[in-house]
């Protein structure tokens, strides 16, 4: 076990995330400008894509981090049958779900049932389906968009650890995505159900959705399920659905036969709206 991996087990995840939650919302100009400037320089953030290109104009770091892009900065693939990337980032892994098991990295696997909070019935449609895992780094656009049109059925907030989701941790920590805190979003599409899972990570303070606002606050406890049946919350393909307050990972689950994935490779860069496969 490397020192970096050992630290993932030893660091006080919750305490650090609580500090980051408040620090990234501090409006003190010298602090927030230093923090924003450091990220822009070190990660070569392309501010020309942002609706507000002046990085120092944001009220605080989190406003910068969850910045809106210009309307023409991202476009959905023109084929209406395309499966779209839900996020900017890099492909961590993608491929078939084999007998309910999802490949993580280098021999690491976890189950769809674990990922969905232990709900075997909810995981059943994905037993031999397909998945795409997209990793977001600090330089990326941190709003999540719909890969397909769908009606929201249920969300499940699953508390847990908040290990780093950087490649070194994904390769070394067993069942990482099934252990980290996450928000599971169940949708019903034209051709069947699908799931978008927003996985938290160390220093990730919260997740907010367009339908519910702040869903994962800085303090988490038990699993929370919320049904949206009868509310007719329907989001179009490519529509914004949520945002990470700090970066992490998005996992898309599809049932067998819903879509054929393109030849996606680990570490392949993707953008919101880019084609990942087709129905």
N, C-alpha and C positions, 0 to 999 in steps of 0.2 A: 504494500500500500504506500503510495507516494505521500509526501507531506501535505500537498494541496488537498488530496482526498481525505486524509486524516482530519484536516481542519474542518471539513464539511460535517464531520460527526461531532467535533468538539465545540464549534462556535455556537454562541447563544442566538439561534436563528430569530426567535421572536423578539428578543430585546433589540437586536440590530435592526430588524424591520420596523419596529416602533420608532426608533430614533430616525431612521431614513424617512418614514412617513412624514414626520414633522419637519425635518430638515429640508425636504424637497418642496415644502409649501411655505417656507420662510420667505417673506417678501423683502427682507433687508437687501438693498441693492448690491452692495459690495459682495455679499455672500452668494446671492443667486447668480449674479453676472460672472463671478469666478467659476462657479460650478458649471454653468451653461457653457462658458467659453472653453473650459477644460474638455468637456465632452465633444464639442464641435471640433476642436483642434485634434484631439487624440484619436477620434473615430472618423474624422473627415466627413462630418454630417453635411449633406447637400441642402443648405438652407434655401437655395433657389427654387426648390420644389414646394416650399411651405407657403401657405396663404399669407402668413406674416414672415417675410424673409429676414427681418431684423431680429437676430437671436436675443439681443438685450432688451427687446420691447416686451417680452413675456413677463407676466406678473411674478411668477416664481418658476422654479425648475420643473415642477410637474406640469405646468401649463406648456412649457417648451417641449417636454418629453412626449406629451400627448397631442402635440400640435396637429392642426388640420393642414392638409395639402391643398394646393391649387386644384381647381376643378379639372384641369386638363393634365394633371401630373400622373394620374393612373386611369386606365381605361379597361373595361371588361373585354375579354376576347370576343371577337365579332360573331362567332358561331354560338347560337343560343343553346346548343347541345353540349357545349364545353363545360367541364368541371373547372371552377376557378380557384386560384390560390386565395386562401382567406387572409393571408398576411404577407408583408414583406419579410424577407429573411433568407435562410438557407434550409434546404431539405436536410433533415437529420436522418430520416429513413422513410421509405415508402414501399408498399408492396402488399402481398396477400396476408390476410389474417388466417392462420392455419390452426384449425380445431380450437378456435377461441384464443390463440396465443399471438401476441404482437411482438415483433422483433424490435429490440431497443438498440443494441450495439454489441459487437464482439462477444456473441454468445449470451448476452443478457436478453431476457424476455420477461413479459408480464402478460396478464390476461385481460381481455376486454371486461370481464366481470369485475376484476379489481379496479380497473380504470374508472368504471361507472359507479363506483361506490358499493360494490358487493351485490348489485342487483342482477341476478342471473336471468330473469325474464327480460329485462331491458337489453342485456348483452346478447341474447339468443339470435336476433336477426343478423348480428355481425360475426357469427361463429366462423364462417368461411368467406367473409367479405374482404374488404381492402381498407388500408389506412394510409394516411400521409401525416408526417410529423414535420412541422416547420419551426425552426429555432430563430428567435428574434434577438439580435445583438443591440447594444446601446445606440448604434448609429441608425437603426431602422425606424420606419414609421410604425407607431405602436397602436394603431387602430385596427380592429379585426372586422372583416367584411364577410358577407354571405357567399359560400362557394356555389350554392344553388338557391333558388327560391324555396321558401318553406314557411310553414305555420308553426309557431312555438307551442310545444306541448307541455314541457316541464323543464325546470332547472334544478340541479342538485349541487349544493355547495358541500364539498367533501374536505374537511380540515385534515391537516397532516403536517409532515415535515416541509421545509422549504430549502432543500438542497439546491446548490447551483445547477443549472441545466446547460452549462457550457459543455462542449464536447468531452473534455477530460473527465467530468463527473458522470456524464451519460454512459461513457465506456466502462466506468469503474464501479458505480453504485448500483447494486441489484434492484430491479423493479422501481427505479427512480420515479418515473411518471405516475406510477400507481401508489407512491408513498407521499408525493408532494401535495400540498393543498391545491385544490382545483375547482373550477366551476364547469359542470357538465350541462350542456344545452341540447335538449332533445327537440328535433324538428320533424315535421311530416312534410315531405315534398311531393311533387307530382307523381314520382315513380317509387315512392316508399319513404321509410324513415332514414334519417341520418343524424349524426351527432357531431357537434363542435365542442371540443374540450379545451378550456383555457387553463393551462398549468402554471401555478405560481412558482417562484424561485427565490433564493436568498436575496434579500433587499427589495423584493417585490412587495409593495405595501397593500395593494388592493386592485380589484377589478370592478369596472363599472359597465353596465349594459345600457343600451338605448331605451329599453322598456322599463327598467327598474332602478336606474341610477346606480349608486354604490351598492354592490352585492357582497363583495368580500371586503369587510372593513379591516382595520389593522389588528383586530383581536378576533380570533376564531375559536369555536368550541366544538359543538356536535354537528353531525350531518343535518343539513336543512334542505328539505324538498319543497318545491313550490309549483303547484299545478297552474297552467294557464289555459286549460281546456275551457271552452266557452267564451274566452276573451277575444278570440279571433285576431291575435297578434301575428300578422303575416308580413314577412320581410322579403323583398325582391332580391333576385340574384345580383350580387355586387353591392348591395346596400350595406351601410355600416351597421354592425350589431353590438360592438363592445370595444373597450380599450383597456390596455394594461397601464397601470400607474407604476412604471418601471417595466423592464423587459422580461420575456420568458419564452413559452412554447405554446403552439396551438396544434392540437391533434384532431384530425378529421377521420371519422369512421363511416364507412359505407357498407350496406348489406350486399350480399352476393348478387351479381348481375346488374347492379345499378349503374356502374360505370367501369370503363376500362382505363387504367392509368397509363399515361405516357411513360417512356423509359426515364424515370426520374432517378438521379444519382445523388448519393450522399454529398453534402456540401455544395450542391448546385444552388446558385442564387435564384430567388424567385421574387416576384412582386405581386401585390394585390391585383387581382383581375387577370393574371396570367393563366393560360390554360395548363392544367395538370393532367387532364384526361378528357374522355368524352362519354356521353351516355349512349 
